[in-house]
């Protein structure tokens, strides 16, 4: 059984943890409001992409590049494991995979690019050989289009062969819920082969620039939505941690009071026994 001193030290430790989790919850609540505003603005980029790819050729190749959107930070629930599990399900041809489109088949050798160290560590156990590129230090604050453009530029210049890009990210549902989803971005060949784009007689460079810009748009839209999910999940995680700390403090305080009362009672018994003996 723990001594009173040990219980007292543990109480002090749990109270300090409670202060930290409450502070982190308040910070996450403030950041969540900013992240939601950025997400609403960033969604316009994703809507513009959807209109572009509605007219793209769907029959070009089957080489897919997976881009998993996560972050470097923890203490935010299961946002990292949700996209990691969705990616593993996609490679396992699970019918519940969040991939969009009619073609859900995935080549086991498909390359993977990971944004964020947390999902990188989780996916490295099973799909480490598929890693083509990894990124970190992106989205430490609200992601910007410059962050997305730099990722798209590095992917384009890396020489990775792909016909389409599948971005796996967390889709924001509400301030307390999210779910893994995906966004498919067609490559330059799919755009060039589309009848709608052929009508304009675009040069190859123009089509490649459009494909790269569309990829940057999609990455930016998914980054800001993933960031909003991260702040929402962190707020909920810190709220739960604070409640658990409060419950633990109540339990430890009761245990401490009982131990102190027992110690006082034993001392009184000793004094009374000694007085009776005299």
Backbone bond lengths (Angstrom), bond angles and torsions (degrees), N, CA, C in turn:
res aa  C-N    CA-C-N  psi(-1)  N-CA   C-N-CA  omega(-1)  CA-C   N-CA-C  phi
1 X - - - 1.465 - - 1.528 109.61 -
2 X 1.352 116.60 137.47 1.456 120.75 -177.28 1.522 110.46 -68.23
3 X 1.329 115.52 143.94 1.455 120.77 177.02 1.528 109.27 -77.64
4 X 1.340 115.10 166.25 1.464 119.70 179.90 1.525 111.11 -61.84
5 X 1.315 117.14 -35.60 1.463 120.84 179.92 1.534 110.88 -65.90
6 X 1.319 116.11 -40.68 1.469 120.16 178.56 1.524 111.30 -65.62
7 X 1.346 115.65 -41.25 1.467 119.16 178.61 1.524 110.27 -65.18
8 X 1.319 116.19 -40.10 1.471 120.51 179.78 1.534 111.25 -62.68
9 X 1.325 116.99 -42.49 1.466 121.18 178.67 1.538 110.92 -65.67
10 X 1.334 115.82 -39.63 1.462 118.69 179.00 1.521 111.00 -67.24
11 X 1.322 117.23 -38.33 1.460 120.93 176.37 1.522 111.15 -59.50
12 X 1.312 115.58 -43.87 1.464 120.41 179.39 1.526 110.78 -62.47
13 X 1.331 115.93 -41.35 1.466 120.36 -179.80 1.520 111.60 -65.10
14 X 1.342 116.66 -43.97 1.472 120.21 -178.54 1.525 110.52 -67.43
15 X 1.330 117.56 -37.46 1.472 120.08 177.16 1.524 111.29 -62.78
16 X 1.334 117.12 -38.97 1.467 120.35 177.31 1.534 111.00 -65.13
17 X 1.336 115.53 -40.42 1.474 119.55 177.95 1.521 110.14 -63.58
18 X 1.330 117.02 -40.28 1.461 121.08 179.25 1.530 111.07 -61.22
19 X 1.324 117.09 -41.06 1.470 120.32 178.38 1.531 110.81 -62.90
20 X 1.342 115.83 -40.55 1.470 119.91 -179.26 1.528 111.09 -66.32
21 X 1.334 116.71 -46.38 1.462 119.82 -178.03 1.527 111.62 -65.66
22 X 1.332 117.52 -36.32 1.464 119.70 177.58 1.525 110.87 -66.89
23 X 1.344 116.15 -38.69 1.467 119.60 177.28 1.525 111.03 -65.14
24 X 1.338 116.45 -42.51 1.464 120.25 179.33 1.531 110.95 -65.51
25 X 1.316 117.53 -34.28 1.459 120.79 177.39 1.528 110.60 -64.93
26 X 1.330 116.75 -42.79 1.461 120.30 179.35 1.526 111.26 -64.68
27 X 1.337 115.79 -41.15 1.477 119.64 178.96 1.523 110.27 -64.43
28 X 1.344 116.45 -43.88 1.466 120.55 179.55 1.522 111.13 -63.31
29 X 1.323 117.68 -36.64 1.470 120.81 178.87 1.524 110.86 -63.74
30 X 1.347 115.52 -40.50 1.465 119.59 178.26 1.521 111.03 -66.95
31 X 1.337 116.05 -43.14 1.460 119.78 -179.30 1.527 111.97 -69.02
32 X 1.339 116.62 -29.71 1.459 120.01 -178.63 1.522 111.18 -63.47
33 X 1.331 117.02 -40.21 1.466 119.67 179.42 1.531 110.72 -62.04
34 X 1.340 116.83 -43.02 1.463 120.26 178.26 1.529 110.84 -67.02
35 X 1.337 115.72 -39.92 1.464 119.42 -178.64 1.528 111.23 -65.73
36 X 1.329 118.23 -35.39 1.460 120.88 179.01 1.526 111.28 -67.73
37 X 1.336 116.17 -37.82 1.470 118.82 177.32 1.528 110.49 -65.65
38 X 1.329 115.89 -42.33 1.468 119.52 177.60 1.521 111.13 -65.12
39 X 1.328 116.99 -36.01 1.464 120.77 -179.71 1.530 110.79 -65.59
40 X 1.324 117.39 -41.45 1.464 120.16 179.30 1.523 111.19 -63.15
41 X 1.336 116.07 -38.03 1.466 119.16 177.01 1.524 110.96 -70.73
42 X 1.332 117.22 -40.31 1.457 121.04 -178.22 1.518 113.35 -68.95
43 X 1.341 117.31 -26.57 1.467 120.06 179.92 1.524 111.83 -63.41
44 X 1.330 116.60 -25.65 1.457 119.15 178.94 1.520 111.10 -64.01
45 X 1.341 116.51 -31.48 1.462 119.89 176.77 1.531 109.99 -66.33
46 X 1.309 115.82 -41.13 1.455 119.60 179.55 1.523 112.19 -66.72
47 X 1.351 117.59 -37.46 1.457 120.71 178.15 1.522 111.27 -66.25
48 X 1.330 116.03 -38.33 1.466 119.46 177.27 1.522 110.77 -63.48
49 X 1.319 116.89 -40.08 1.469 120.66 177.24 1.522 111.36 -62.21
50 X 1.332 116.39 -41.86 1.462 120.05 -177.91 1.526 110.79 -60.01
51 X 1.331 116.36 -38.97 1.461 119.66 179.30 1.524 111.07 -67.03
52 X 1.329 116.56 -36.44 1.464 120.07 179.47 1.524 110.55 -65.60
53 X 1.330 116.62 -46.45 1.461 120.33 -172.45 1.528 113.23 -81.63
54 X 1.326 117.60 -8.04 1.460 119.35 172.99 1.525 111.13 -63.89
55 X 1.342 115.76 -27.37 1.459 120.58 -178.41 1.521 112.47 -102.51
56 X 1.331 117.53 8.94 1.460 120.43 -179.25 1.517 110.56 -87.22
57 X 1.317 115.46 157.69 1.464 121.33 -179.25 1.525 109.90 -74.51
58 X 1.335 117.17 126.01 1.464 121.14 -179.16 1.525 112.91 -91.06
59 X 1.321 117.69 -2.31 1.464 120.21 -172.15 1.533 112.88 -101.78
60 X 1.316 117.75 10.63 1.466 120.10 -176.63 1.521 110.52 -91.17
61 X 1.336 116.48 112.44 1.463 122.87 169.69 1.518 114.82 55.15
62 X 1.315 115.39 170.01 1.447 121.19 178.37 1.515 113.33 -130.28
63 X 1.335 116.86 10.57 1.464 120.38 179.40 1.518 109.29 -75.04
64 X 1.321 115.94 120.85 1.461 121.30 -178.25 1.528 110.21 -113.84
65 X 1.321 114.94 141.58 1.462 122.32 169.66 1.521 107.31 -111.13
66 X 1.320 116.76 121.63 1.461 121.27 178.32 1.532 109.52 -92.06
67 X 1.320 115.14 130.62 1.465 121.09 172.78 1.520 107.05 -117.72
68 X 1.324 116.34 114.49 1.460 121.97 -177.87 1.529 108.11 -96.83
69 X 1.329 116.53 121.47 1.464 122.69 -175.90 1.516 109.37 -97.81
70 X 1.319 116.34 116.06 1.465 121.91 178.43 1.530 107.74 -144.23
71 X 1.313 119.11 -151.24 1.465 121.32 178.00 1.525 109.42 -150.13
72 X 1.326 115.22 178.57 1.464 121.02 -178.64 1.526 112.38 -92.34
73 X 1.321 118.10 -11.42 1.462 121.48 -171.24 1.518 111.37 -98.98
74 X 1.330 114.88 152.39 1.451 121.60 177.44 1.519 111.26 -109.92
75 X 1.331 115.86 -156.83 1.464 123.23 -179.43 1.529 111.37 57.29
76 X 1.324 116.15 40.32 1.470 119.24 -178.16 1.529 110.79 -140.76
77 X 1.312 116.56 41.10 1.455 119.90 174.80 1.514 112.91 70.52
78 X 1.328 115.44 -140.91 1.461 120.10 -173.25 1.510 114.41 -108.56
79 X 1.336 118.71 29.15 1.468 118.84 -177.20 1.523 111.58 -66.95
80 X 1.332 117.71 -31.97 1.461 119.80 -179.56 1.529 110.72 -76.17
81 X 1.312 116.13 -43.61 1.466 119.35 -179.11 1.525 111.63 -68.29
82 X 1.334 118.54 -27.02 1.466 120.04 -178.66 1.527 111.06 -66.71
83 X 1.341 118.12 -44.50 1.469 119.52 179.51 1.525 110.68 -74.11
84 X 1.341 116.66 -31.59 1.465 119.27 177.58 1.526 110.64 -66.21
85 X 1.332 116.68 -43.45 1.465 120.41 178.80 1.525 110.90 -65.76
86 X 1.332 117.10 -38.70 1.461 120.09 179.00 1.524 110.80 -63.86
87 X 1.320 117.17 -39.00 1.463 120.69 178.58 1.523 110.70 -66.58
88 X 1.336 116.70 -43.20 1.462 119.15 178.70 1.520 111.17 -64.34
89 X 1.342 117.44 -37.48 1.465 120.01 177.41 1.521 111.01 -65.09
90 X 1.319 116.67 -37.35 1.466 119.76 179.33 1.525 110.87 -63.92
91 X 1.331 117.09 -41.10 1.461 120.48 179.18 1.530 111.03 -71.86
92 X 1.331 116.33 -25.42 1.467 120.15 177.62 1.527 112.41 -88.09
93 X 1.355 117.31 3.60 1.464 122.92 179.85 1.523 111.31 59.60
94 X 1.316 115.76 38.54 1.460 120.71 176.22 1.529 109.01 -72.12
95 X 1.331 118.63 131.77 1.471 119.77 -179.61 1.520 113.82 -64.43
96 X 1.338 118.02 -17.32 1.462 121.06 179.64 1.527 112.48 -88.77
97 X 1.335 117.06 8.13 1.454 119.54 -179.72 1.529 110.84 -61.60
98 X 1.337 118.48 145.59 1.468 120.42 -177.74 1.517 113.53 -81.67
99 X 1.335 118.82 10.71 1.459 120.00 179.85 1.516 110.10 -60.72
100 X 1.333 114.76 141.01 1.454 119.47 176.69 1.517 109.61 -99.07
101 X 1.303 115.55 166.89 1.460 119.59 179.63 1.521 111.28 93.99
102 X 1.316 115.22 169.74 1.464 120.41 -178.17 1.521 112.75 -79.42
103 X 1.345 116.44 -32.03 1.459 120.08 -176.31 1.520 109.43 -91.77
104 X 1.324 117.33 105.80 1.459 121.35 -178.83 1.526 112.56 -105.13
105 X 1.318 117.42 5.66 1.456 120.07 178.86 1.521 109.48 -73.76
106 X 1.311 115.64 140.74 1.466 121.60 -177.91 1.514 108.78 -129.72
107 X 1.321 116.07 129.67 1.457 121.35 174.94 1.531 108.38 -70.43
108 X 1.347 118.69 128.31 1.472 119.94 179.77 1.521 113.93 -58.56
109 X 1.340 116.76 -19.57 1.458 120.49 -179.99 1.526 112.75 -96.57
110 X 1.333 118.02 10.85 1.467 120.80 -178.98 1.521 110.66 -60.24
111 X 1.332 118.12 137.23 1.469 120.74 -179.59 1.527 111.39 -71.78
112 X 1.317 115.04 152.39 1.464 121.99 -179.89 1.529 108.45 -128.43
113 X 1.320 116.25 132.69 1.462 122.86 170.38 1.527 107.21 -114.78
114 X 1.308 116.78 130.95 1.469 121.38 -175.01 1.522 109.54 -117.61
115 X 1.323 116.07 128.37 1.461 122.16 173.47 1.525 107.23 -104.23
116 X 1.325 116.71 109.52 1.461 120.86 -178.87 1.512 112.10 116.82
117 X 1.318 116.21 134.86 1.465 121.04 -175.75 1.523 112.93 -74.26
118 X 1.331 117.75 -28.53 1.467 120.02 -174.96 1.528 111.63 -66.37
119 X 1.329 117.05 -51.48 1.462 119.83 178.25 1.523 111.22 -68.34
120 X 1.316 116.03 -29.78 1.464 119.34 177.21 1.525 110.39 -59.21
121 X 1.337 117.19 -45.81 1.464 120.40 -179.91 1.525 111.49 -65.67
122 X 1.330 117.11 -36.12 1.459 120.17 -178.95 1.526 112.02 -71.92
123 X 1.328 117.37 -41.04 1.462 120.69 -178.29 1.519 112.52 -78.98
124 X 1.330 117.00 -22.54 1.471 119.83 -177.77 1.525 111.68 -63.55
125 X 1.319 117.88 -24.44 1.465 120.44 -178.03 1.529 111.51 -67.31
126 X 1.339 116.14 -35.47 1.466 120.43 -174.91 1.526 111.91 -109.45
127 X 1.331 116.74 -40.92 1.463 120.80 -173.28 1.535 112.30 -117.88
128 X 1.306 116.14 30.62 1.460 118.86 180.00 1.519 113.03 -60.05
129 X 1.329 117.43 -32.77 1.466 120.54 -179.80 1.524 112.53 -71.24
130 X 1.342 117.21 -17.21 1.468 120.68 -179.88 1.526 112.43 -86.84
131 X 1.330 116.61 -9.65 1.459 118.84 -176.04 1.529 110.66 -63.55
132 X 1.327 115.13 123.25 1.463 120.81 175.03 1.526 110.65 -102.03
133 X 1.333 116.19 -40.09 1.464 121.68 179.33 1.524 108.64 -150.30
134 X 1.311 116.01 150.38 1.462 121.60 173.09 1.523 108.90 -134.24
135 X 1.314 115.82 148.57 1.464 121.63 -178.24 1.526 108.75 -131.31
136 X 1.299 116.12 144.70 1.466 120.88 172.65 1.531 109.36 -140.89
137 X 1.319 115.97 177.85 1.466 123.01 -177.62 1.530 111.62 59.95
138 X 1.332 117.44 24.50 1.463 121.51 175.97 1.518 108.59 -108.64
139 X 1.318 116.04 130.50 1.459 119.74 179.97 1.514 113.68 79.56
140 X 1.344 117.31 27.50 1.472 118.57 174.71 1.522 109.45 -62.51
141 X 1.324 115.55 -35.43 1.454 121.61 170.23 1.524 106.58 -114.47
142 X 1.317 118.73 -157.94 1.462 120.14 177.86 1.526 108.77 -64.40
143 X 1.331 118.90 125.36 1.468 120.63 -178.17 1.527 111.31 -61.77
144 X 1.317 116.02 147.49 1.452 121.90 178.84 1.529 109.25 -114.78
145 X 1.322 115.10 166.51 1.463 118.78 177.89 1.523 110.29 -66.04
146 X 1.331 117.05 -28.09 1.469 119.79 177.66 1.527 110.73 -63.31
147 X 1.334 117.08 -38.57 1.468 120.06 176.11 1.523 110.91 -61.21
148 X 1.338 115.77 -47.27 1.463 119.91 -179.61 1.522 111.40 -64.55
149 X 1.336 117.14 -39.69 1.463 120.73 -179.04 1.524 111.10 -65.66
150 X 1.341 117.03 -36.97 1.466 119.55 179.33 1.521 110.86 -67.23
151 X 1.348 117.32 -37.94 1.468 120.68 177.10 1.524 110.44 -65.64
152 X 1.341 116.10 -46.43 1.464 119.99 179.83 1.526 111.12 -61.70
153 X 1.331 116.91 -38.89 1.463 120.67 180.00 1.523 111.32 -65.07
154 X 1.329 117.04 -43.00 1.460 120.51 180.00 1.530 111.08 -66.55
155 X 1.321 116.75 -38.35 1.473 119.95 178.73 1.523 110.04 -66.26
156 X 1.329 116.88 -42.41 1.467 120.59 -178.90 1.522 111.52 -64.36
157 X 1.341 115.87 -39.32 1.464 120.30 -177.52 1.525 113.19 -84.35
158 X 1.334 117.32 -6.42 1.465 120.19 -175.63 1.530 112.88 -74.49
159 X 1.319 117.25 -19.20 1.463 120.32 -178.14 1.513 113.85 85.20
160 X 1.339 118.16 9.07 1.465 121.33 177.76 1.526 108.74 -68.09
161 X 1.320 116.84 130.67 1.455 121.70 -179.33 1.528 109.25 -89.69
162 X 1.324 116.35 123.29 1.459 120.39 177.39 1.528 109.10 -154.13
163 X 1.322 114.76 150.78 1.466 121.96 175.03 1.525 111.28 -99.55
164 X 1.313 116.28 -25.20 1.460 120.92 177.11 1.528 108.44 -152.18
165 X 1.308 114.27 157.56 1.469 121.76 179.90 1.518 108.03 -116.23
166 X 1.326 116.70 131.71 1.466 122.22 176.78 1.522 107.98 -111.29
167 X 1.328 115.88 112.55 1.465 120.69 178.23 1.522 108.68 -93.80
168 X 1.312 116.69 118.01 1.465 122.42 178.45 1.522 107.40 -101.07
169 X 1.326 116.76 121.51 1.462 121.21 -173.21 1.530 109.57 -147.97
170 X 1.318 116.23 175.28 1.460 121.44 176.22 1.522 109.17 -94.77
171 X 1.331 115.52 125.36 1.456 120.85 -179.83 1.525 109.32 -93.06
172 X 1.326 115.72 128.66 1.462 122.38 -177.15 1.530 109.31 -76.95
173 X 1.331 116.50 120.91 1.456 121.76 177.75 1.522 111.82 -100.99
174 X 1.314 115.84 -49.14 1.452 121.92 177.45 1.529 107.16 -157.82
175 X 1.324 115.64 -177.11 1.461 119.52 -179.16 1.515 112.59 -67.49
176 X 1.347 117.22 -11.43 1.467 119.53 -178.45 1.524 112.50 -124.40
177 X 1.327 118.21 4.87 1.461 118.60 -177.79 1.525 111.03 -146.64
178 X 1.315 114.48 151.82 1.461 123.03 176.70 1.521 107.16 -156.61
179 X 1.317 116.43 166.56 1.460 119.87 177.71 1.524 108.92 -153.32
180 X 1.343 117.26 152.49 1.476 119.64 178.84 1.517 110.80 -68.35
181 X 1.309 115.70 141.91 1.456 121.79 178.82 1.519 108.39 -146.83
182 X 1.319 116.64 178.25 1.460 119.95 179.63 1.520 110.11 -142.65
183 X 1.315 114.81 157.72 1.460 122.59 176.18 1.521 107.31 -133.72
184 X 1.312 116.99 128.70 1.461 121.76 -178.16 1.524 109.44 -100.36
185 X 1.321 115.94 129.90 1.461 122.66 178.38 1.521 107.87 -119.12
186 X 1.322 117.00 123.16 1.461 120.88 -179.42 1.531 110.71 -77.17
187 X 1.326 115.52 151.80 1.449 120.74 178.28 1.519 112.34 -82.96
188 X 1.321 115.96 179.33 1.463 121.05 -176.38 1.525 111.85 -64.80
189 X 1.350 117.92 -33.34 1.465 119.81 -179.56 1.526 111.23 -66.39
190 X 1.323 117.30 -37.94 1.464 120.49 178.35 1.518 110.83 -65.60
191 X 1.338 116.03 -38.03 1.456 118.92 177.00 1.521 111.39 -67.82
192 X 1.338 116.39 -43.96 1.465 120.30 -177.64 1.525 111.70 -64.93
193 X 1.330 117.88 -31.67 1.462 121.58 -177.34 1.523 112.81 -83.54
194 X 1.323 117.82 -7.81 1.453 120.63 -178.30 1.525 110.33 -74.04
195 X 1.332 117.14 137.42 1.461 121.63 179.05 1.524 111.50 -62.36
196 X 1.339 115.83 -34.73 1.462 119.07 -178.82 1.526 111.53 -65.31
197 X 1.341 116.44 -35.52 1.463 119.71 179.98 1.525 111.79 -83.04
198 X 1.327 117.01 -28.14 1.465 120.07 178.10 1.524 111.75 -64.27
199 X 1.318 116.51 -28.95 1.458 120.14 -177.90 1.524 112.52 -62.12
200 X 1.343 116.53 -24.34 1.455 119.96 -178.00 1.526 112.92 -92.35
201 X 1.320 117.83 -6.01 1.461 123.14 178.65 1.538 110.86 52.44
202 X 1.307 114.86 51.56 1.467 120.14 179.28 1.523 110.51 -72.80
203 X 1.317 115.42 149.22 1.461 120.01 173.99 1.528 109.27 -76.13
204 X 1.331 114.95 161.01 1.465 119.68 -178.25 1.522 111.50 -60.76
205 X 1.323 116.51 -39.63 1.464 119.65 -179.30 1.519 111.30 -63.27
206 X 1.328 116.09 -38.33 1.467 119.30 179.88 1.521 110.92 -65.06
207 X 1.332 116.14 -40.19 1.467 119.58 179.40 1.522 110.98 -66.76
208 X 1.331 116.64 -40.54 1.464 120.19 178.10 1.524 110.89 -64.59
209 X 1.336 116.71 -41.32 1.466 120.13 178.25 1.523 110.86 -63.12
210 X 1.340 116.34 -40.74 1.460 120.08 178.26 1.526 111.12 -63.99
211 X 1.346 116.76 -40.95 1.467 120.41 179.48 1.527 110.65 -64.65
212 X 1.330 116.46 -42.16 1.469 119.35 179.25 1.523 110.90 -66.70
213 X 1.334 116.73 -41.64 1.461 120.11 178.97 1.526 111.08 -64.29
214 X 1.335 116.19 -39.35 1.464 120.19 177.95 1.526 111.24 -65.31
215 X 1.330 116.42 -37.52 1.462 120.05 177.10 1.527 110.54 -64.60
216 X 1.342 116.55 -42.54 1.472 120.20 177.77 1.522 110.34 -63.17
217 X 1.339 117.25 -40.54 1.468 120.78 177.14 1.524 111.08 -58.50
218 X 1.339 115.29 -47.88 1.462 119.79 -177.75 1.522 111.18 -64.79
219 X 1.334 117.33 -42.65 1.465 120.39 179.36 1.522 110.34 -62.15
220 X 1.338 116.43 -42.16 1.467 119.58 179.79 1.529 110.98 -63.50
221 X 1.339 117.33 -44.64 1.467 120.59 -179.70 1.522 111.47 -61.18
222 X 1.334 117.08 -40.68 1.463 119.95 -179.13 1.532 111.52 -76.30
223 X 1.323 117.60 -31.42 1.467 120.34 178.01 1.520 111.17 -64.19
224 X 1.336 117.05 -47.79 1.469 119.34 -176.89 1.529 110.71 -69.05
225 X 1.337 117.00 -33.39 1.466 118.84 177.86 1.524 110.38 -71.48
226 X 1.329 116.78 -39.51 1.462 119.92 175.94 1.519 112.07 -64.26
227 X 1.339 116.47 -35.96 1.472 120.22 178.74 1.526 110.60 -66.08
228 X 1.338 117.26 -40.03 1.465 120.09 177.04 1.527 110.75 -63.53
229 X 1.331 116.93 -40.25 1.471 120.42 176.84 1.528 110.96 -62.88
230 X 1.330 115.87 -39.06 1.466 119.63 -179.63 1.524 111.12 -62.78
231 X 1.331 117.29 -45.76 1.460 120.23 -179.64 1.525 111.49 -66.56
232 X 1.332 115.94 -38.58 1.464 119.95 177.32 1.526 110.95 -63.05
233 X 1.344 115.59 -45.88 1.465 119.67 -179.53 1.518 111.09 -66.31
234 X 1.327 117.43 -37.29 1.468 119.74 179.12 1.524 110.72 -66.41
235 X 1.327 117.41 -39.68 1.454 120.43 177.17 1.525 110.90 -59.87
236 X 1.333 116.39 -45.45 1.460 120.04 179.66 1.525 111.64 -66.87
237 X 1.332 116.53 -40.42 1.466 120.29 -179.41 1.518 111.23 -64.50
238 X 1.330 116.88 -42.89 1.466 119.84 179.96 1.526 111.88 -70.72
239 X 1.332 116.75 -31.95 1.463 119.96 175.96 1.527 109.99 -65.39
240 X 1.330 116.67 -44.94 1.468 120.24 177.48 1.523 111.54 -63.96
241 X 1.337 116.38 -39.85 1.464 119.82 179.40 1.529 110.83 -64.76
242 X 1.331 116.76 -38.63 1.469 120.26 178.72 1.527 111.09 -65.37
243 X 1.333 116.23 -40.91 1.470 119.55 178.30 1.529 110.99 -65.42
244 X 1.325 116.41 -41.20 1.466 119.08 177.72 1.523 111.36 -63.89
245 X 1.339 116.64 -38.65 1.464 119.88 178.29 1.524 110.92 -65.43
246 X 1.333 116.94 -39.43 1.466 120.54 178.22 1.531 110.91 -62.71
247 X 1.333 115.75 -43.33 1.472 119.56 178.13 1.529 111.24 -63.82
248 X 1.333 116.41 -39.87 1.460 119.78 179.90 1.525 111.10 -67.47
249 X 1.337 116.23 -37.15 1.474 119.72 178.28 1.524 110.20 -63.58
250 X 1.329 117.24 -41.92 1.477 120.69 178.79 1.528 110.80 -62.10
251 X 1.340 116.05 -42.71 1.457 120.16 -179.69 1.523 111.36 -66.17
252 X 1.333 115.88 -44.81 1.472 119.40 -179.63 1.531 111.38 -67.62
253 X 1.346 116.87 -36.87 1.462 120.10 179.15 1.527 110.71 -63.91
254 X 1.329 116.74 -41.12 1.471 120.63 177.56 1.532 110.13 -64.86
255 X 1.327 116.12 -41.97 1.460 119.78 178.85 1.525 110.90 -63.82
256 X 1.342 115.67 -40.07 1.473 119.68 179.36 1.533 110.75 -66.05
257 X 1.336 116.43 -43.06 1.472 119.64 -179.30 1.524 111.06 -63.83
258 X 1.328 116.76 -40.71 1.468 119.87 178.48 1.518 111.18 -64.52
259 X 1.331 116.42 -42.08 1.468 119.64 178.83 1.518 111.93 -64.58
260 X 1.340 116.33 -41.25 1.468 119.69 179.58 1.520 111.16 -67.15
261 X 1.342 115.84 -38.73 1.463 119.58 177.99 1.530 110.54 -64.91
262 X 1.342 116.04 -40.25 1.465 119.34 178.63 1.522 110.39 -64.65
263 X 1.340 116.50 -39.78 1.472 119.48 179.33 1.523 111.05 -64.61
264 X 1.334 117.87 -41.67 1.468 121.40 179.33 1.525 110.37 -65.40
265 X 1.352 115.23 -40.84 1.470 119.51 179.26 1.524 110.79 -62.54
266 X 1.327 117.69 -42.09 1.469 120.87 178.64 1.523 111.22 -63.48
267 X 1.335 116.70 -39.49 1.466 119.75 178.79 1.533 111.02 -65.55
268 X 1.358 116.08 -40.11 1.445 119.26 178.92 1.525 110.85 -64.91
269 X 1.361 115.76 -40.58 1.471 119.56 177.63 1.522 110.52 -60.50
270 X 1.340 117.08 -42.56 1.468 119.97 178.30 1.519 111.44 -62.38
271 X 1.348 116.56 -41.27 1.474 118.97 -178.75 1.516 110.82 -66.95
272 X 1.345 115.41 -43.22 1.479 118.94 -179.52 1.519 110.75 -65.51
273 X 1.358 116.16 -40.32 1.459 120.55 179.24 1.528 110.57 -63.06
274 X 1.331 115.73 -42.34 1.464 119.40 179.17 1.502 112.72 -65.60
275 X 1.375 115.33 -40.69 1.458 118.97 178.46 1.524 111.89 -64.88
276 X 1.344 116.50 -38.53 1.455 120.09 178.38 1.534 111.25 -65.86
277 X 1.304 117.44 -36.05 1.461 121.34 -179.87 1.504 111.08 -67.45
278 X 1.346 117.49 -34.48 1.449 120.56 178.40 1.539 111.44 -72.42
